[in-house]
Amino acid sequence: MPKLLRKSDGQPLRDEMRRQGLTLDQLSEKTRKVDPAGRGVSPAAIGRITGKGRTARDRCELHTAWLINAALDARIHRLFSMPPHSTSTVERSRADAEEE
């Protein structure tokens, strides 16, 4: 499953939570309500995604980002972005003697 990157070190997430007057626990509860499995996202995980300190994380699972986004009723591209694609630059070829 792809991982998403939080935008601007989580500032848009913090701004949206502040705008809606939500604490970590309240947002966690809202994620449980939108999760078809009923599990939601823990307050600790939300804290890591929205945080600024040593424990803050820039990446999260697509499912986690989707639940947070749905709970906040925001557009996902305002809060998260896809990581850039990377490709291997190593050529994959066989020596002439190995070719059939």
C-alpha positions in Angstrom: 0.0 0.0 0.0 1.4 3.4 -0.9 2.4 5.9 1.8 1.4 9.5 1.6 3.3 12.5 2.8 1.8 15.1 5.0 2.0 18.6 3.5 4.0 21.4 5.1 5.1 19.3 8.1 1.5 18.8 9.1 0.5 22.5 9.3 -2.6 22.1 7.1 -3.8 19.2 9.3 -3.2 21.3 12.5 -5.0 24.2 10.9 -8.0 22.1 9.9 -8.2 20.6 13.4 -8.0 24.1 14.9 -10.7 25.4 12.5 -13.0 22.6 13.5 -12.1 22.8 17.2 -11.0 19.2 17.4 -8.6 17.6 19.8 -6.6 14.4 19.0 -9.2 12.3 20.9 -12.1 13.9 19.1 -10.6 13.4 15.7 -9.7 9.8 16.6 -13.4 9.3 17.5 -14.5 10.8 14.2 -12.2 8.4 12.3 -13.8 5.5 14.1 -17.2 6.7 12.8 -16.0 6.8 9.1 -14.0 3.6 9.2 -16.1 0.7 7.8 -14.2 -1.6 10.2 -14.9 0.7 13.1 -11.3 0.8 14.3 -10.3 4.3 13.2 -7.0 6.0 13.9 -5.6 6.2 17.4 -4.9 9.5 19.1 -1.2 8.6 19.3 -1.0 8.0 15.5 -2.9 11.2 14.8 -0.4 13.0 17.1 2.5 11.6 15.2 1.0 12.7 11.8 0.0 16.2 13.0 2.9 16.8 15.4 6.0 19.0 15.1 8.4 17.3 17.6 10.8 14.4 17.6 8.1 11.8 17.3 6.4 13.5 14.3 6.2 11.4 11.1 6.0 12.7 7.5 4.6 9.5 6.0 1.5 7.5 6.7 -0.5 4.7 5.1 -3.0 5.6 2.5 -5.8 4.1 4.6 -4.8 6.3 7.6 -4.7 9.4 5.5 -8.1 8.6 4.0 -9.7 8.1 7.4 -8.3 11.4 8.7 -9.3 13.2 5.6 -12.9 11.7 5.7 -13.3 12.6 9.4 -12.2 16.2 8.7 -14.4 16.3 5.5 -11.5 18.0 3.7 -9.9 17.5 0.3 -7.1 15.0 0.6 -4.8 16.9 -1.7 -4.8 19.9 0.7 -3.5 17.7 3.6 -1.4 15.0 1.9 0.6 14.4 -1.2 2.0 11.3 -3.0 5.7 10.8 -2.7 7.7 11.3 -5.9 8.3 8.2 -7.9 11.9 6.9 -8.0 13.3 4.6 -10.6 16.4 2.5 -10.5 19.1 3.8 -12.7 21.0 0.5 -12.8 20.9 -1.0 -16.3 19.7 -4.5 -16.5 21.3 -6.3 -19.4 23.0 -9.6 -20.1 26.4 -10.0 -21.6 26.4 -11.0 -25.3 27.4 -14.6 -24.3 24.3 -15.0 -22.2 21.8 -13.9 -24.8 19.9 -16.6 -26.6 
